[in-house]
Amino acid sequence: MDGTYLMGTDIGTHGTKTVLVSPEGEVLGSGQADYEVEQPEPSWAQQWPDVWVEATYDSIRQAIDDADVDPAEVRGISISSLYGGAGVPIDAEGEPLYPCLIWMDRRATDQVEWVKENVDLDELFEITGNYVDSYFGYTKILWLKENEPEVFEQTENFVPPNNYVEYVMTDELAVDYSSAGNIGGVFDIDALEWSEEACEMLGITTEKFPDRLVPSEEIVGEMTAEAAEKSGLEEGTPVLAGGVDAPMATLAAGAFEGGDNVSMMGTSTCWGTIHSGDGFSEKLVSMPHVADSEEKVYTFGGSATTGGLIEWFKDEFGGPEEQAGELADIDPFELLNMKAEEIPAGSEGLIALPYFKGERSPIWDPEARGTFMGLTLYHEKAHMYRALMEAGGYSLLHNVEVVENLGLPLNDETHVVGGVSNSELWMEILADVTGREMIVPAGGVGAPLGDALLVGVGTGLIEDYDAITDWTATGEVYTPDADTHETYSEYYEIYKSLYQNAKEDMHRLARL
């Protein structure tokens, strides 16, 4: 197998990024293509897969041009993606029948209730390592079965986003273990196969899923002539299975051993740790890790809104900062941060609950709602902005506590990747709230770098995953302040009790 350059692509919720990397881990070129999420109803979130295919081709071409290398020297490409929920429903000819109901989609609330009333949840958890929520793909598939019966009937296979794009590129259909596991209630996490028993309980036949299940570093197929022409790569270029973006970003940050933990913080948060199947929790999500997927498990907790909170705040209340930023050529977030830095820890008695799009773990409540508690006439815009940042910290700690209570090994430091890691203020807040050292890897490449490493391992150019420790360097390190952490610990207890005391009224509001 020829070629020395490694290519990794990550299909995100709002954009796709590709990097071209040397065997030593140096990023030689990159490309980015952006798009939007369709949200035709308040709780819906969906995307047609052609958007991902075109963005993948576009970002690959950009990366090749940026690196200025011969495409024939690319040894292979691996693709990771957002959690695609139900996956792309394709017919017998491989054509999409309906948009992919992605992770953000929360329409399957009735189906969740049906599962809770009709399925042995303990048995489902024993098989899959996961519980029930409208986040999981299997509940979204049940929604399609009930509300779009013709689509469900015609569906030959439900295919995760990265695997769908690989199918278009190679004409070979396979699903990596991590993407299969993330669908939830249809995959046996120990046997690494679709579960006949679980599917029978749910009324979903295993025939609705691709037969071929593979590790993330396996070569799915080779680039077709058509895909090569559209991407700029050579026909015959190996295409590897890849996996879900969160564990891939975790690998890129150097996490492949038990106790390693990484928080991927962008629009939302996925904080996860690695173990050998020693402990699962109904409050968290588990799937095979993208590295050594037959031996290691990635378990994560995720907040539905993190960076999305301050993006919303800027859009709704940050007009003056945006105007001033345009005049002075300064990022409006930088202006908002400057004001928030002046506010003491705890936002002077103001707490925000970050449930602006329901919430995933550990509360699994699609009817939870965003809340500010403690507002007075004294508080200003900067207090609210900081309180939203602190809410991201409280949410992270809420998930970390679940793993600590499981007794799983957990390193004292947390690596942070994603857009949130660019904010010094937010990183300091995260360290002080959690009492954990926060480490930002240098470079900030994320999941595409993990994909590139997979190409090296899967094609034999790189011996093992521990090469990532040579590829990445530590950037900034944020150490918690003991006094500030003590202050935040008091606020955190109030944060948890607020939800417990308000959730019934949240649900009433949601239903109104």
CORRA-V126377 format. One record per residue. RES is the residue in three letters. OMEGA is omega in degrees with one decimal (* if undefined). BURIAL is 1 if it has 24 or more other ideal C-beta (glycine too) atoms within 12 Angstrom, else 0. Layout:
# CORRA-V126377
res,omega,burial
RES,OMEGA,BURIAL
RES,OMEGA,BURIAL
This chain:
# CORRA-V126377
res,omega,burial
MET,-175.7,0
ASP,175.1,0
GLY,-179.3,1
THR,-178.6,1
TYR,-176.2,1
LEU,-177.6,1
MET,177.5,1
GLY,179.9,1
THR,174.7,1
ASP,178.0,1
ILE,-177.7,1
GLY,-179.8,1
THR,-176.5,1
HIS,-179.8,1
GLY,178.7,1
THR,-178.4,1
LYS,177.0,1
THR,174.2,1
VAL,173.2,1
LEU,-166.6,1
VAL,173.6,1
SER,177.5,1
PRO,177.6,1
GLU,177.1,0
GLY,178.3,1
GLU,178.0,0
VAL,-175.8,1
LEU,-179.5,1
GLY,-179.9,1
SER,177.2,1
GLY,-176.1,1
GLN,174.8,1
ALA,-173.9,1
ASP,179.9,0
TYR,-176.3,1
GLU,174.1,0
VAL,174.6,1
GLU,178.0,0
GLN,-175.2,0
PRO,175.9,0
GLU,-175.3,0
PRO,-175.9,0
SER,-176.5,1
TRP,173.6,1
ALA,-173.6,1
GLN,179.1,1
GLN,171.8,1
TRP,-172.8,1
PRO,178.8,1
ASP,176.8,0
VAL,-179.6,1
TRP,-178.9,1
VAL,-178.5,1
GLU,179.0,1
ALA,177.6,1
THR,177.9,1
TYR,-177.2,1
ASP,-177.3,1
SER,176.2,1
ILE,179.4,1
ARG,179.2,1
GLN,-178.0,1
ALA,178.3,1
ILE,179.5,1
ASP,-178.0,0
ASP,-179.6,0
ALA,-178.9,1
ASP,177.7,0
VAL,177.1,1
ASP,-179.5,0
PRO,178.6,1
ALA,-179.6,0
GLU,177.3,1
VAL,-174.3,1
ARG,179.7,1
GLY,178.7,1
ILE,173.8,1
SER,-175.4,1
ILE,171.0,1
SER,-177.7,1
SER,168.8,1
LEU,173.3,1
TYR,-171.8,1
GLY,173.6,1
GLY,-178.1,1
ALA,-171.7,1
GLY,179.3,1
VAL,176.1,1
PRO,-179.1,1
ILE,179.0,1
ASP,-175.6,0
ALA,178.2,0
GLU,179.6,0
GLY,-179.3,0
GLU,178.1,0
PRO,-179.7,1
LEU,-172.0,1
TYR,176.0,1
PRO,175.1,1
CYS,176.9,1
LEU,-170.1,1
ILE,-173.7,1
TRP,-176.6,1
MET,-173.7,1
ASP,-176.0,1
ARG,-173.8,1
ARG,-169.5,1
ALA,-177.4,1
THR,178.7,1
ASP,-179.4,0
GLN,175.8,1
VAL,179.7,1
GLU,178.5,0
TRP,179.5,0
VAL,-178.8,1
LYS,-176.2,0
GLU,-170.2,0
ASN,-175.4,0
VAL,175.1,1
ASP,-173.7,0
LEU,177.2,1
ASP,179.3,0
GLU,178.2,0
LEU,178.8,1
PHE,179.7,1
GLU,-177.9,0
ILE,-167.5,1
THR,-174.7,1
GLY,-177.9,1
ASN,-173.6,1
TYR,-177.5,1
VAL,175.8,1
ASP,178.7,1
SER,172.6,1
TYR,-172.0,1
PHE,-176.8,1
GLY,-175.0,1
TYR,176.7,1
THR,175.6,1
LYS,176.0,1
ILE,176.4,1
LEU,175.9,1
TRP,178.3,1
LEU,-179.9,1
LYS,-177.5,1
GLU,-172.1,0
ASN,177.0,0
GLU,-173.0,0
PRO,178.9,0
GLU,177.0,0
VAL,-178.9,1
PHE,-178.0,1
GLU,-177.1,0
GLN,-177.2,0
THR,175.7,1
GLU,-179.2,1
ASN,166.7,1
PHE,-170.2,1
VAL,177.1,1
PRO,-172.3,1
PRO,-177.9,1
ASN,-179.2,1
ASN,176.0,1
TYR,-179.9,1
VAL,176.5,1
GLU,177.6,1
TYR,178.1,1
VAL,-177.1,1
MET,-169.2,1
THR,-171.4,1
ASP,177.7,0
GLU,-175.5,1
LEU,177.5,1
ALA,177.2,1
VAL,176.8,1
ASP,-176.2,1
TYR,-176.5,1
SER,179.7,1
SER,177.6,1
ALA,-179.2,1
GLY,-176.8,1
ASN,174.8,1
ILE,174.6,1
GLY,-164.5,1
GLY,-178.1,1
VAL,-172.4,1
PHE,177.8,1
ASP,-172.1,1
ILE,176.9,1
ASP,-178.3,0
ALA,-178.3,0
LEU,177.0,1
GLU,175.2,1
TRP,-175.2,1
SER,176.3,1
GLU,-176.9,0
GLU,-179.5,0
ALA,-179.7,1
CYS,178.2,1
GLU,177.5,0
MET,-174.6,1
LEU,-176.4,1
GLY,176.4,0
ILE,-179.5,1
THR,177.2,0
THR,179.3,1
GLU,177.9,0
LYS,-177.8,1
PHE,-178.9,1
PRO,-177.7,1
ASP,-170.8,0
ARG,176.2,1
LEU,-170.3,1
VAL,170.0,1
PRO,-175.8,1
SER,-175.8,1
GLU,179.6,1
GLU,175.8,1
ILE,-179.8,1
VAL,-178.1,1
GLY,-178.9,1
GLU,-178.7,1
MET,176.8,1
THR,179.1,0
ALA,-179.6,0
GLU,179.6,0
ALA,178.7,1
ALA,179.8,1
GLU,-177.3,0
LYS,-175.4,0
SER,-175.6,1
GLY,174.6,1
LEU,-179.8,1
GLU,170.9,1
GLU,-178.7,0
GLY,177.0,1
THR,179.2,1
PRO,176.7,1
VAL,-176.9,1
LEU,-170.4,1
ALA,-178.4,1
GLY,-178.5,1
GLY,-178.8,1
VAL,-172.4,1
ASP,-175.8,1
ALA,176.1,1
PRO,178.3,1
MET,176.0,1
ALA,176.6,1
THR,176.0,1
LEU,-179.2,1
ALA,178.2,1
ALA,174.9,1
GLY,-176.4,1
ALA,175.8,1
PHE,178.5,1
GLU,179.6,1
GLY,-179.6,1
GLY,174.6,1
ASP,178.5,1
ASN,-174.9,1
VAL,175.0,1
SER,175.1,1
MET,-170.6,1
MET,175.2,1
GLY,173.7,1
THR,175.9,1
SER,177.7,1
THR,167.0,1
CYS,175.1,1
TRP,-176.4,1
GLY,178.6,1
THR,-176.2,1
ILE,174.2,1
HIS,-175.8,1
SER,-178.6,1
GLY,-176.3,1
ASP,-176.0,0
GLY,177.2,1
PHE,178.4,1
SER,176.3,1
GLU,-178.6,1
LYS,-175.7,1
LEU,-179.6,1
VAL,-179.5,1
SER,178.1,1
MET,173.0,1
PRO,178.1,1
HIS,179.7,1
VAL,175.2,1
ALA,-176.7,1
ASP,-171.7,1
SER,177.9,1
GLU,-177.6,1
GLU,-170.9,0
LYS,-177.2,1
VAL,173.4,1
TYR,178.5,1
THR,-175.9,1
PHE,170.0,1
GLY,-174.8,1
GLY,172.1,1
SER,-177.0,1
ALA,-177.0,1
THR,172.7,1
THR,173.9,1
GLY,177.2,1
GLY,179.6,1
LEU,-176.5,1
ILE,172.3,1
GLU,176.4,1
TRP,-178.4,0
PHE,179.3,1
LYS,-177.5,1
ASP,-174.6,0
GLU,-172.4,0
PHE,-173.7,0
GLY,179.2,1
GLY,179.4,0
PRO,179.2,0
GLU,178.3,1
GLU,179.0,0
GLN,179.3,0
ALA,179.1,0
GLY,178.1,0
GLU,-178.1,0
LEU,-175.1,0
ALA,-177.8,0
ASP,178.8,0
ILE,176.7,0
ASP,180.0,0
PRO,176.8,1
PHE,178.3,1
GLU,178.1,1
LEU,177.6,1
LEU,179.0,1
ASN,-179.0,1
MET,178.4,0
LYS,-177.4,1
ALA,178.7,1
GLU,-178.7,0
GLU,-177.0,0
ILE,180.0,1
PRO,175.4,0
ALA,-177.1,1
GLY,177.2,1
SER,176.9,1
GLU,173.0,1
GLY,-178.4,0
LEU,178.5,1
ILE,174.7,1
ALA,167.8,1
LEU,-168.9,1
PRO,-171.3,1
TYR,-174.4,1
PHE,173.8,1
LYS,-170.4,1
GLY,175.9,1
GLU,174.0,1
ARG,-174.6,1
SER,-4.7,1
PRO,-174.3,1
ILE,177.6,1
TRP,-175.4,1
ASP,-179.7,1
PRO,180.0,1
GLU,171.5,1
ALA,-175.9,1
ARG,178.5,1
GLY,-173.9,1
THR,165.1,1
PHE,178.8,1
MET,177.2,1
GLY,-179.1,0
LEU,173.1,0
THR,177.3,0
LEU,177.9,0
TYR,-173.4,0
HIS,179.2,0
GLU,-179.0,0
LYS,-177.9,1
ALA,177.3,1
HIS,-178.2,1
MET,-180.0,1
TYR,179.3,1
ARG,-179.9,1
ALA,177.0,1
LEU,175.1,1
MET,179.9,1
GLU,177.5,1
ALA,175.2,1
GLY,176.9,1
GLY,178.7,1
TYR,-180.0,1
SER,177.4,1
LEU,-179.4,1
LEU,-179.8,1
HIS,179.5,1
ASN,178.4,1
VAL,-178.9,1
GLU,-179.2,1
VAL,179.8,1
VAL,177.5,1
GLU,-179.8,1
ASN,175.5,0
LEU,-177.9,1
GLY,177.0,0
LEU,174.3,1
PRO,-177.0,0
LEU,178.8,1
ASN,-176.7,1
ASP,-178.1,0
GLU,178.0,1
THR,173.5,1
HIS,-177.9,1
VAL,175.9,1
VAL,-178.8,1
GLY,-173.1,1
GLY,-178.8,1
VAL,-177.2,1
SER,178.5,1
ASN,-178.0,1
SER,178.8,1
GLU,-180.0,1
LEU,-177.0,1
TRP,179.1,1
MET,176.2,1
GLU,178.5,1
ILE,-179.8,1
LEU,178.9,1
ALA,-177.0,1
ASP,179.2,1
VAL,-173.6,1
THR,-174.1,1
GLY,-178.4,1
ARG,174.7,1
GLU,-179.8,1
MET,-177.4,1
ILE,177.8,1
VAL,177.1,1
PRO,178.3,1
ALA,175.6,0
GLY,174.8,1
GLY,-176.6,1
VAL,177.3,1
GLY,-170.2,1
ALA,-179.1,1
PRO,177.7,1
LEU,175.3,1
GLY,176.4,1
ASP,179.8,1
ALA,177.6,1
LEU,178.4,1
LEU,179.0,1
VAL,179.2,1
GLY,-179.4,1
VAL,-176.0,1
GLY,179.8,1
THR,175.2,1
GLY,179.0,0
LEU,179.0,1
ILE,-171.7,1
GLU,-172.8,0
ASP,-177.5,0
TYR,-178.1,1
ASP,172.4,0
ALA,-178.6,1
ILE,179.5,1
THR,175.3,0
ASP,-178.1,0
TRP,-172.0,1
THR,176.1,1
ALA,177.5,0
THR,175.5,0
GLY,179.0,0
GLU,174.8,1
VAL,-177.9,0
TYR,-176.3,1
THR,-177.9,0
PRO,172.4,1
ASP,-172.8,0
ALA,-178.5,0
ASP,180.0,0
THR,177.6,1
HIS,178.5,1
GLU,176.9,0
THR,-178.7,1
TYR,-179.7,1
SER,176.6,1
GLU,177.9,0
TYR,-177.2,1
TYR,177.8,1
GLU,176.6,0
ILE,178.4,1
TYR,-178.5,1
LYS,-177.6,0
SER,178.0,0
LEU,-179.4,1
TYR,-178.8,1
GLN,-177.8,0
ASN,-173.6,0
ALA,-168.3,1
LYS,180.0,1
GLU,177.6,0
ASP,173.7,0
MET,-178.5,1
HIS,178.2,0
ARG,177.5,0
LEU,-178.8,0
ALA,-177.7,1
ARG,174.9,0
LEU,*,0
